[in-house]
Amino acid sequence: MNSSLAVLVSQLPEQGDAALIISNENRRYFTGFVSSLGYLLVTRKEAYLFVDFRYAEAAKKKTVGCEVVSYTDFSGEFGSVLRQEQIHSVFLEGSAFTLNETNRIDKILSENNAESIKDDTLDKLIGKQRIIKTHDEVEKIIKAQRITEKALMKTLPLIKEGTAEKDIALELEYKMRKLGAEGVSFDLIVISGKKTSMPHGVPGENKIRPGDFITFDIGALYQGYHSDMTRTYAYGFVSEKQKTVYNTVYHAQRLGLDAVRAGVPAKDVDFAARDFIYKAGFEGCFGHSTGHGVGLEIHELPFVSSKSETVLQSGMVITVEPGIYLAEEFGVRIEDTVCVTNDGYVNLATLPKELLIL
């Protein structure tokens, strides 16, 4: 059993004999193996990764810290292990199980004199474990970030008046993959003009025009880990109002970053950025949280919002991304991903944030 699985087992409450994990991200976290389907059963003594024929050979070569069980009849193989290990109660990964899957597993458990525990115990334990990143995890996020930055820098010179948003997004994704990314962290957000007032606008046929802001909310995927960065650039020129809004977001993000350190409530980071924006006259124009965790998922614990009860700890990786959005006019967002330390943070992003006019 590898160290990450051993930590999980050490924290399982006594009322459960085992844990069943089925989400892609958590299976990868605990075994190092990537697949679109699989069942990870973690008992007090051993861990078993159940995969079908498609993944069996690769799983046996790459899986770390658990026994690989290749099945043709999952119910039979799973039941056999339950009886062998004398398992009578199993914690389910509640956030990952659908109703149909739950019913299926319950039927197998019942046939083998066992039952499931349907609460958020396992989810909380895994979330607590994953929320603190190892050195290796941080290095993978940094690699994803460097790929993102290099791809953006190679793409910016290609932007001309009349270039379509979707073509810029496609070029960015192509360059990320050429630079070693497995893929993109999410559907890349490359939007311009009035569309920048929509935090999650979708790239389309809109063509770049002088006086436009262009929002790049982008990230690459590297060995399962995500990067996340937003830069807002101007094309040709900016108005005084655009400049004022940009500088307000720029300073708000700086204040949010300055609040980051171990021991600080996450909501204080949100407040530092939000309060500045509101006092600058833009209350109601910043409707999303100031940040979120980043790792095997693009949005994961902790969440940096006004309602967050999380206290930041060294090793957490979070974004700081305030914005101002003026409907039917324009919007500005600036986002960095940082690793929390005892005396502040390490910014994983290196690109400048001062207003840049392309």
N, C-alpha and C positions, 0 to 999 in steps of 0.2 A: 504494500500500500504506500503510495507516495505521500509527501508531506502535506499537501493541500487536503487530500482525503483524510489523513490522520487528524488534522485539525477539525474537520467537520465531524468526524466520529466522536472526538473528545467532547464535543458540545451537544451531541444529541441527547435530549431528555430521556429519562429511564423508561417512560411509557412506550417508547418506540424501539423495535428491534432493528429497524433498518430504514433507509431513505431511498426513494425512487425519484430519479432525476431524468427528465426527458427533453428539456429545452436545449437547442443547439449550442447556445452560448455557455451554459453551465456544464454540459457534457464536455465541451472543448476545454473549459477552465480546469476541470478536474482530471481529464485524461490526456489532453494534448491532441486528441483525434478529432478531425472534422468530418461530419456526415450530416445528411439531412434527416436521418432517422436513426434512432437507437434508444436503448433503455439502460440507464446506469443504476444498478442496485448496489447500495453501499450498506454492508452489514457491520456488526461490531468487529468482525475479524477479517473480512475480505470485501473486495469490490468486484463487481461483475459488469462488463459491458456487453449487452446483448445486441448483436447486429445481424442482418440477413446476409445472404451470399454475396450481394453486391459490394459490401464493405469488409467482408471477413479477412481477406488477405492483407489489405492495407492496414486494417485495425490491429492485426497481430504484429505487424512490423512497427507501427508508430505509437500505439497506445502505451502510456506510462502508468505503472502502479496499479493495474487491475487485470483480472483474467478476462479474456475475450471469449464470449460464447456465441458461436455462429449457429443460428437457428433456421430451421425450415418450418418448425411448429413452435411459435413463440410460447403459447400457453403451456405446452408440455415442458419445454426447457426451463421456463421461468418457474413453473410449479415444482420442478425437480430441485431447483436450487432452494426454493422456499422450504421444502421438506428437509433437504440436506442440512441447511443452516438453522432449522427449527425456528423459522420466522413466523411470528403470530401477529405482529402489528407493524405497519409500514407508513412512515410519513410521506405524503405526496407533495410534489412541487406544485403547490396550488395555482400559482400564476400561469403555469404552462399547460395544465390539464384541461381539455375540453370536457363537456358533459359526456359525450360519447366515449372518449378515452377513459374517463373515470369509471363509467359503467363497465367497460370492458375489463379494466384492471380489477375492479371490485369482484367481478364474477370469477376471475382466476384466483384471487385471494380466498374468496369464500370456498371454492372447491378444494383449497389446500389448508383449510382451518385457520385462515388469517383474515385480517381486516385492515382497512386503510384509516389513516388519521388525516382528516380533511380540515386543516386549519392553516394558518400562515407561519407556523413554527419553522418549517424547513426554509421557506422563502426568506425569513428574517435572518436565520443563521447564515445562509449563503450570501445574502446582501451585506451583512456585517463583515464577512470574510473578504468579499470582493471589493469592498469600498476602499480598502487600503491597498494601493498598488505596490507590487514588488519592483525592485530595480529593473528586472528584465521587462516587466510590463511597461514601465515608464520609457525605457529605451525603444520599445516597439512603437509607442505613441509618438515619440520624438521622430523616429524614422518616417512614420506616416505624415507627420507635420512637415518634414523637410521635403518630402515628395510633393506635397501640396504647394508649398512655397515656390519650389523650382518650376512646377508646372504653370503656376500663375505668372511668374516672371517671364516665362517663355511665351505666354499667351498674350500678355498685355500689348506688346508691340504690333500684334496682328489686328488690333481693334482700330477700325476706321469708321468714319461716318457712313451709315448705311449697313454696317455689319449687324446681322440678326442675333438676338440673344441666344437662341438655340444653337447657332453655329459656334458661338463662343463657348457654350457649355460642352458641346461635343468635342471641341478642340482641347478643352481642359481635361476632360476624361481621357481622351486619347493620350495626351502627354503624361498624365499620371500613370497610366498603365505602362507606357514606354519606360518610365522611370522606376518601375518595379512594384507598383501598387497591384494588389489582388483585384481591386475594384474601387468604387467610390464609397464613401461612408454613408451617403444618402443621395437622393436625386439632387444634383447640384443646383443651387439657386443662383442664377445669373439673370438679373432683371434690371430694367432701366426706366428712366423717366418717371411717370406717375405710378408705375407699378411698384416702385421702391417703397411706396407707403404700405405695401402688403408684406408683412414679415416673412411669409412663406409663399411668395409668388412663384409662378412656374415659368421657366424660359419659353418664349414663343417666337413668333415672327416679328415682334417689335424690333425696329432698327434703331441703332444708336444715333442720336442727334446731338449737336452742340448744345450745351447747357444742361444735359442730362446728368443725374447721378446714376452710377452703375453699382449695384450691390452684388458682391461675390460672397455668398455663404457656401463654403466648399470644404471638402475633406477627402482624404484618401484612406484606404484600408490596407494595412500591412500586417501580415501574419495574424489576422483576426482582430487587430486593434485599430481603432478609429482616430482620426484627427478631425478637428473642427475649428474653423477660423472664418471670420467675416471681415472683409474690408469694403469700404464704400469709396469709390473714386468718382471724380467728375470728368466729363469729356468736354474739352474746348474752353469752357468758362463757367463761372458760378455767379449767382446773384448774391447780394448782401444777406438775404434771408437764408439762402442755402449755407453760406459761410457761418452764420450765427448758429444755425441748428447743428452743423457739423462740429463746431468748436464746443458746443454744449455737450454733445455726446462724448467727444474726445475727453473733456475734463471729467465727466461723470464716470467714464470707464477708468480713468486714472484714480479717482477716489475709491471706486470699487476695488481695484487692485490693491490700493494702499491698505484696505481693511482686511486683506487676506492674511491669515496666519493661524497656526494651530492654537486652539483654545477659544477662538472667536466664533460666536454663533453665526451660522450661514446667513441668517436673516439680516445680520448687521452689514454684510457685504451688499445685500440687496438694498438695504436702506441707504447706505452711503451713496450709491449711484442714483437711486430713485429720488431721494430727497433733493439732490442737486438739480435734477431735471425738472422736478415739480416747482421748486423755488425759482427756476429760470423762466417760469411761465408756461410750461408744457405739461401740466397735469392732465391726465387722461390720454396722453399721446404715447405712453409707454405701458402697453398692456400685457406684456409677458414677463416671466421671471427673469432675474439677472443672470442665471446660469444653471448648470447641471453637471453631473458627473459624466466622464467619458472613459471608455475602456473597450471591452468586448462588445458593448452596445453603445450607440451614439448618444442615447439618453439613458443614464443610469444613476444610481445613488452616488453622491447626495444631490438634492435639489436646492438651488440657491434662490429662495423666494422669501417673500414677506411672511409666509406661514411655516417656513421650515423650522423644525425643532432640532436639527442636526448641529452639533458643535464640530467645527473643522478639526481634523487631525492631520498630523504629518503623514504624507504618503497619499492623501486624497488627490485626485486629479479632477479639476473643475473648470468650467468656462466662466468668463466674465464678459457679458454681452448686452449692455444697455443699448437702447435705441429710442429714437423719436420718429413717429410716423404721422404725417399730415395727409389725411385722406384727400385724394384727387390732386395732390401736389407732388410730394416726394417723401422719402424716408431716409434715415441714416442709422446704421448699426455698425458697431465696432466690437469684435470678439477675439479674445485670446484664450488659449487653454493653458492652465498653469498647474504646477504641482505644489501642494501646500507643504511648507516646512515649519519648523518650530519658531523661526524668527521672520517668517514672511512667505515667500513663494519663489519658485523658479518658473519663469515664463518660457513655455515651450515654443512660442512663436517668436520669430526674429524680424519680420517685416515691419517697416516704419508705419506709423499710424497718423502722422501729420497729413493734412489735406493734400492730395495729389491730383493734379489736373492732367489728364492724358492728352 
